[in-house]
Amino acid sequence: MVRVLFLGGLGRSGTTLLERVLGCLPGVCTLGEVVHLWRRDLLDNERCGCGRPFSACDFWREVGDRAFGGWHRVDPHHVLRLQDRVERTRHIPKLAGRTCDNQVREYADQYARVYAAAAAVTGARVVIDSSKHASLAYCLRHAPDIDLRVAHVVRDARGVAYSWTKTVTRPESDGRETMTRYSPSRAALLWSAHNAAFGLLGARGTAVRRFRYEEFVADPRGTSLAIAAFAGLDLPADALDFLAEGADGVVHADLPATHSAAGNPMRFRTGPVEVRADDTWRTALPPNQRRLVAAIAAPLHGAYGYPITGRRT
Ligand SMILES: [Zn+2]
C-alpha cells in the first residue's frame, strides 16, 4: 500500500508552488504531473524537473526498473489508449460508482506501480502527484494498492481565469510551444466543473480536503502543516525551517531541484522563491471579464468563501 497525496483542482490554481513547498518536507517525494508521463516523457523524452531528458534521469530510470522491470516493458501507446477510454471528465459519473471495469483497474495499476517504486527508491512515506485532473483521481480511487488522499486546491476563479488568458512558453519545447489558453468564460466553466467533481469525490468516500491557494500564500507554514497532517505525516520540529521570512516580511522557500515528470514551468525553478499571492488579475483582468467570471463561478465561489460579486476583495 502506497500513500499518495493527489493535488487536485483546475490548473493555474497555484498547485505547482504548493507542490514545490510540500516537496521540501521530510518523508515526501514529489513526482509532478504523472498524468503526462506516458506521452511527454516516455514518448517525447521531455525534460525532467532536474533538467535532464527523461531517458537520462537516474531517478526515473530506477523507478522504471522497480515498477516494470524497465521502461522498455511499458507500451505508452497502450496506456494512452486506456487513458483515452477511461480517464475523461465525461466518465466521472461512471467512475463515481462502487465498482469499475478492468480497464480502469489496469490504468490505475500503472500509476500504483510508479508511486510504489518512487516511494521505494526515495524512502518516502508520501508520494505527491500533482496531476490535478479530477478524472484521474476518480480512477485512482479504484486502485486497491493506493491509500489516496486528495488535497483539493481552489483559487479565486478570477485569478485562475486571468492566468489561463496569458501566453506562457513551455520550456520543455525550447520556446517552440506555448501552454494552452482559454477565454475567461471558458476557464470559469471549467473551474466550476472540475471543482464540483472534487466535491462529489469526497462525498463518495475518498479522503478529500479543500485548501485555498490564498490561505497557503498568506500562511505557507500553517497550510503546509495542515496538508502534512492530512497526509498522515508526523513532522519533526525543524521540518519547516526551509521557509524563512525575509526582511520584507515575505516568506521565501529555498527550493532544491526535483524529478517532476511534467507540469508548469515553475517546476524548473531552484533556490529561494517568494511564497506570495499572485494577484495580478485584480488590475489586469478587465472589470467586465471579472464580473462575467464571478457570475459563472458564483455557486461554488460562495461555498468556498470567495465573494460572489465582482467587487474588489
Ligand atoms: Zn530527474
Residues whose N, C-alpha, C, O or C-beta is under 5 A from the ligand:
A	BS01	ZN	C48 G49 C50 C57 F59 T258 H259
